[in-house]
Amino acid sequence: MTNILFPTFSLRDFCQDTRGVFAIVFGLVFIPIILFCGLAIDTARGFRASQIVVSAIDAAVLAGAKGLRLQNMTDAEVVDVVTRMFNSNIPETGINTPRINALNVTINRSVGSVELNVDAELPTVIGGLVGVRYFHLPQRGVAIFENKDIEVAVQLDVTGSMNGQKIEDLKLA
């Protein structure tokens, strides 16, 4: 007769018992799966933050080059325009908003370029558990402009309506 309250087990019975094995395997596999999912989310956030920085750099250097070319701005004015344009294109809050550590604007009038180097970083959410606290996002953008104005006009007339004085006036213009 077996005792229901205090069943007896032998070592052989214990080694052959497979009940609860799935719970142990699941417990061992669950932690790495959660860490990999978290790192995937952090990586996607890092790519998005990098895109935000690149877009802001593009807008800033184009605005600086335009101001330098069309408005004949001083270097200080160009730096101010580039900085303001960059900052206006970075969202103030949000989960993908990078932290901007440094902006460095370089103007080269002899080549006709405006360059912006940005040192940015994005704090991780899950990466801190495995020692990755920040994604560093250094980015660089350059806008090169020409100092020559070229205007080209082309008109083709196959109807013959430009005969006579009209064609002479067109040549003169």
C-alpha positions in Angstrom: 0.0 0.0 0.0 1.3 3.4 -1.0 1.2 6.4 1.3 -0.6 9.3 -0.5 0.7 12.0 1.8 4.3 11.0 1.8 5.0 9.1 -1.5 8.4 7.3 -1.6 10.7 8.0 -4.5 13.8 6.2 -5.5 16.8 7.8 -7.2 16.0 5.8 -10.3 12.4 7.2 -10.4 13.7 10.7 -9.9 16.2 10.4 -12.9 13.5 9.0 -15.2 10.8 11.6 -14.3 10.5 14.2 -17.2 7.7 16.3 -15.8 8.6 20.0 -15.7 11.5 19.8 -18.1 9.9 22.3 -20.5 9.6 24.9 -17.7 13.4 24.6 -17.0 14.3 24.9 -20.7 11.9 27.8 -21.2 13.4 29.6 -18.1 16.9 29.2 -19.5 16.0 30.3 -23.0 13.6 33.1 -22.0 16.3 35.5 -20.7 18.5 35.5 -23.9 15.4 35.9 -26.1 14.3 38.9 -24.2 17.9 40.4 -24.3 18.1 39.8 -28.1 14.6 41.4 -28.7 15.6 44.4 -26.5 18.9 44.9 -28.4 17.0 44.7 -31.7 14.6 47.4 -30.5 17.6 49.5 -29.4 19.3 49.0 -32.7 16.2 50.1 -34.7 16.0 53.2 -32.4 19.7 53.9 -33.2 19.1 53.7 -36.9 16.1 56.1 -36.7 18.1 58.5 -34.6 20.9 58.4 -37.1 18.4 59.2 -39.9 17.1 62.2 -37.9 20.7 63.5 -37.5 21.6 63.0 -41.2 18.4 64.8 -42.3 19.1 67.7 -39.9 22.7 67.9 -41.2 21.5 68.0 -44.8 19.1 70.8 -44.2 21.7 72.8 -42.2 24.5 72.6 -44.7 22.3 73.4 -47.6 20.9 76.5 -45.7 24.5 77.6 -44.9 25.7 77.1 -48.5 22.7 79.1 -49.8 23.3 81.9 -47.3 27.0 82.0 -48.2 26.3 81.9 -51.9 23.3 84.1 -52.3 23.4 86.4 -49.4 27.2 86.7 -49.0 27.1 86.0 -45.3 30.1 86.3 -43.0 31.5 83.1 -41.5 29.9 83.9 -38.1 26.5 84.4 -39.8 26.8 81.1 -41.7 27.7 79.2 -38.5 24.7 80.7 -36.8 22.3 79.8 -39.7 23.7 76.2 -39.8 23.4 75.8 -36.0 19.8 77.2 -35.9 18.7 75.1 -38.9 20.3 71.9 -37.4 18.6 72.4 -34.0 15.2 73.2 -35.6 15.3 69.8 -37.4 16.1 67.8 -34.2 12.9 67.0 -32.2 13.1 68.2 -28.6 11.6 65.1 -27.1 10.9 61.6 -28.1 12.3 58.1 -27.7 14.4 58.4 -30.8 15.8 61.9 -30.0 19.6 61.8 -30.0 21.7 63.8 -27.5 23.9 66.3 -29.4 27.3 66.6 -27.8 29.1 68.8 -30.3 28.6 70.7 -33.6 31.5 71.8 -35.7 30.9 74.0 -38.7 33.8 74.4 -41.2 33.5 76.9 -44.1 36.0 76.8 -47.0 35.4 79.8 -49.3 38.2 78.8 -51.7 36.5 75.4 -52.4 33.0 76.8 -51.8 31.9 74.4 -49.2 30.1 74.3 -45.8 30.8 71.2 -43.7 29.1 70.1 -40.5 30.4 67.5 -38.1 28.1 66.3 -35.4 28.9 64.1 -32.4 25.6 62.6 -31.1 24.6 59.7 -29.0 21.4 57.8 -28.1 20.9 56.2 -24.7 19.9 52.5 -24.9 16.9 51.0 -23.1 17.8 47.4 -22.9 21.4 47.6 -24.0 22.5 48.8 -20.6 21.8 45.3 -19.2 24.7 43.9 -21.4 27.0 46.9 -21.0 25.9 49.0 -24.1 24.8 52.3 -22.5 24.9 54.5 -25.6 25.0 54.3 -29.4 27.5 56.8 -30.7 26.2 58.5 -33.9 29.0 60.7 -35.4 27.8 62.1 -38.7 29.2 64.5 -41.3 27.6 66.5 -44.1 29.1 68.8 -46.8 27.4 71.2 -49.2 29.5 72.4 -52.1 28.4 75.3 -54.2 29.6 76.9 -57.4 30.6 80.5 -57.7 29.5 80.9 -61.3 26.1 81.9 -62.5 25.1 80.2 -65.7 21.8 80.8 -67.4 20.8 78.7 -70.4 17.7 79.2 -72.6 16.7 76.9 -75.4 13.7 77.3 -77.6 12.9 75.2 -80.6 10.3 76.3 -83.2 9.4 73.8 -85.8 6.2 75.6 -87.0 7.9 78.4 -88.9 6.1 81.1 -86.9 9.3 82.8 -85.8 10.3 84.0 -89.3 11.3 87.5 -89.9 11.6 90.1 -87.1 10.6 87.6 -84.4 13.7 85.5 -84.9 15.9 88.6 -84.9 14.3 89.8 -81.7 14.9 86.4 -80.1 18.6 86.4 -81.1 19.0 89.9 -79.6 17.4 88.8 -76.4 
